[in-house]
Amino acid sequence: MPKASSATRTATARQRISANLKKLRKARDLSQEELAELAEFHRTYVSQLERCVTNISIDGLERLANALSVDVRDLLKPVD
């Protein structure tokens, strides 16, 4: 059986953002609504990001990172 390429084993940027966003939000005991308010987004947008339904801009990533008190790179880290 052929090995899976590294591309198929590696999460996409959207999947990494989704997983890291949810993990960081929960670690800070924030609801989606609370995080959305801190980042000046609508709650449904945060939900869509966590479910990999929509994309986010670089500016949006920065707003989320600031709201979570992390560096933008923390939202893009490989998923464990």
Secondary structure, 3 states (H helix, E strand, C coil): CCCCCHHHHCCCHHHHHHHHHHHHHHHCCCCHHHHHHHHCCCHHHHHHHHCCCCCCCHHHHHHHHHHHCCCHHHHHCCCC
